[in-house]
Amino acid sequence: MSFMKNKVKNLIKYMGCLIMLLGLFGCGKQENEVNTNNSGTELSETEAETLKFSFTSRIEEADIWIIPDTQDNRKTTLWGSTTIKALAQDATAEVALSDLSEDGKYLLRVIDHDSMYYSADAIEIPEGCSMELKELDGPMSAELEVFDADGTSFATYEVFMGRL
């Protein structure tokens, strides 16, 4: 029995030393960098690493993915968690995108609840913009229009449509 008590005491000593060492070396934690916006206001780490915009859908209720435009992302059909889940027709969602693109270009992938697939590539998304996805009058045609923060049309992208 005393043999077991000694083992436990030694284990507790070693655990205490390990915790102390981890505390001294910070467990790999780095000091937070201070990020500022254009006016010099300090931003939290979360605010500095997100792209904020609004997205309006004029199509059937749909799940929407907005991901960085990379070769790997263009080839995959697994896009991770939805950026916007079950956005109703004619509804608008406020988005804070944290998976940021290195070159500022993104892929749009949409699957509506009527099994229609929508896709657009190389989309530029300015901070504070609004985006609108809508079907056009022609068969199987849609577009994504991006408006800058002032409401001026920034760009229009042709959107591929196909039935799943």
C-alpha positions as CSV (number, residue, x, y, z in Angstrom):
1,M,0.0,0.0,0.0
2,S,2.8,2.5,0.9
3,F,4.4,1.6,-2.5
4,M,1.3,2.8,-4.2
5,K,1.2,6.0,-2.2
6,N,4.8,6.8,-3.1
7,K,4.0,6.3,-6.8
8,V,1.0,8.6,-6.6
9,K,3.1,11.3,-4.7
10,N,5.8,11.1,-7.4
11,L,3.2,11.3,-10.2
12,I,1.7,14.4,-8.5
13,K,5.2,16.0,-8.2
14,Y,5.9,15.4,-11.9
15,M,2.5,16.7,-13.0
16,G,3.2,19.9,-10.9
17,C,6.6,20.4,-12.6
18,L,5.0,19.8,-16.0
19,I,2.3,22.4,-15.4
20,M,4.9,24.9,-14.1
21,L,7.0,24.4,-17.2
22,L,4.1,24.8,-19.6
23,G,3.2,28.0,-17.7
24,L,6.7,29.4,-18.1
25,F,6.9,28.7,-21.8
26,G,3.3,29.8,-22.5
27,C,2.3,26.5,-24.2
28,G,3.3,28.1,-27.6
29,K,1.0,31.0,-27.0
30,Q,2.0,34.1,-29.0
31,E,1.3,37.7,-28.1
32,N,-1.7,39.1,-29.9
33,E,-0.9,41.5,-32.6
34,V,-2.7,44.8,-32.6
35,N,-4.7,45.3,-35.8
36,T,-6.3,48.5,-36.8
37,N,-8.9,49.5,-39.4
38,N,-8.4,52.4,-41.9
39,S,-9.3,55.0,-39.2
40,G,-6.7,53.6,-36.8
41,T,-9.2,52.1,-34.4
42,E,-7.9,49.0,-32.7
43,L,-9.7,45.8,-33.8
44,S,-10.1,42.6,-31.9
45,E,-8.4,39.5,-33.4
46,T,-11.8,38.2,-34.6
47,E,-12.8,41.5,-36.2
48,A,-9.4,41.8,-38.0
49,E,-9.7,38.3,-39.5
50,T,-13.2,38.5,-41.0
51,L,-14.7,39.8,-44.1
52,K,-18.1,41.3,-43.5
53,F,-20.9,41.6,-46.1
54,S,-24.5,40.9,-46.7
55,F,-25.9,38.2,-49.0
56,T,-29.5,38.2,-50.5
57,S,-31.0,35.2,-52.2
58,R,-33.7,35.5,-54.8
59,I,-33.8,31.7,-55.4
60,E,-35.5,28.9,-53.5
61,E,-34.3,28.3,-50.0
62,A,-30.7,27.2,-50.2
63,D,-27.5,26.3,-48.4
64,I,-24.6,28.6,-49.5
65,W,-20.8,28.1,-49.3
66,I,-18.4,31.0,-50.0
67,I,-14.8,29.6,-49.9
68,P,-11.4,30.8,-51.1
69,D,-10.8,30.4,-54.8
70,T,-7.9,27.8,-54.8
71,Q,-7.1,24.9,-57.2
72,D,-7.9,22.4,-54.4
73,N,-11.3,24.1,-53.7
74,R,-12.2,24.1,-57.4
75,K,-11.6,20.4,-57.6
76,T,-13.4,19.3,-54.5
77,T,-17.1,18.7,-53.8
78,L,-16.6,18.8,-50.0
79,W,-16.8,22.5,-49.1
80,G,-16.9,22.2,-45.3
81,S,-19.6,23.9,-43.1
82,T,-22.1,26.1,-44.9
83,T,-21.4,29.8,-44.9
84,I,-25.2,30.4,-44.8
85,K,-27.5,27.6,-43.9
86,A,-31.1,27.4,-45.3
87,L,-31.3,31.0,-46.5
88,A,-35.0,31.6,-47.5
89,Q,-36.0,33.0,-50.8
90,D,-35.9,36.8,-50.7
91,A,-34.0,36.8,-47.4
92,T,-30.8,38.5,-46.5
93,A,-28.0,37.2,-44.2
94,E,-25.2,39.2,-42.7
95,V,-22.0,37.3,-43.1
96,A,-18.6,37.5,-41.3
97,L,-16.4,35.2,-43.4
98,S,-13.3,34.0,-41.5
99,D,-11.9,31.6,-44.1
100,L,-10.2,34.4,-46.1
101,S,-8.6,34.1,-49.5
102,E,-5.0,35.2,-50.1
103,D,-5.8,36.9,-53.4
104,G,-9.3,38.2,-52.4
105,K,-11.1,35.9,-54.8
106,Y,-13.8,33.4,-53.7
107,L,-15.9,30.5,-55.0
108,L,-19.7,30.5,-54.7
109,R,-21.4,27.1,-54.3
110,V,-25.1,26.8,-53.7
111,I,-27.5,23.9,-53.4
112,D,-31.2,24.9,-53.1
113,H,-33.9,22.8,-51.5
114,D,-35.2,21.9,-55.0
115,S,-31.9,20.1,-55.8
116,M,-30.6,22.9,-58.1
117,Y,-26.8,23.6,-58.0
118,Y,-25.3,27.1,-58.6
119,S,-21.7,27.9,-59.0
120,A,-19.5,30.9,-59.7
121,D,-15.7,31.4,-59.6
122,A,-13.2,34.2,-59.0
123,I,-15.7,36.4,-57.1
124,E,-14.2,39.6,-55.6
125,I,-15.9,40.5,-52.3
126,P,-15.2,44.0,-51.0
127,E,-15.5,44.6,-47.2
128,G,-19.0,45.9,-46.4
129,C,-20.5,45.0,-49.8
130,S,-23.9,43.4,-50.5
131,M,-24.4,40.5,-52.9
132,E,-27.6,39.3,-54.6
133,L,-28.0,35.9,-56.2
134,K,-31.0,35.7,-58.7
135,E,-32.2,33.6,-61.5
136,L,-32.6,35.3,-64.9
137,D,-35.5,34.9,-67.4
138,G,-33.5,32.6,-69.7
139,P,-33.5,28.8,-69.1
140,M,-31.0,27.7,-66.4
141,S,-29.4,31.1,-66.1
142,A,-28.5,33.1,-63.0
143,E,-26.2,35.9,-61.9
144,L,-24.6,37.2,-58.8
145,E,-24.4,40.9,-58.5
146,V,-22.0,42.6,-56.0
147,F,-22.7,46.1,-54.8
148,D,-20.1,48.2,-52.9
149,A,-20.8,49.7,-49.5
150,D,-22.4,52.7,-51.1
151,G,-24.9,50.5,-53.1
152,T,-23.2,51.0,-56.5
153,S,-22.9,47.9,-58.7
154,F,-19.3,46.7,-58.3
155,A,-19.4,43.5,-60.4
156,T,-21.8,41.0,-62.0
157,Y,-20.9,37.3,-62.3
158,E,-22.5,34.7,-64.5
159,V,-23.6,31.7,-62.3
160,F,-23.7,28.2,-63.7
161,M,-26.9,26.2,-62.9
162,G,-27.5,22.5,-63.0
163,R,-30.0,20.0,-61.6
164,L,-28.6,17.5,-59.2
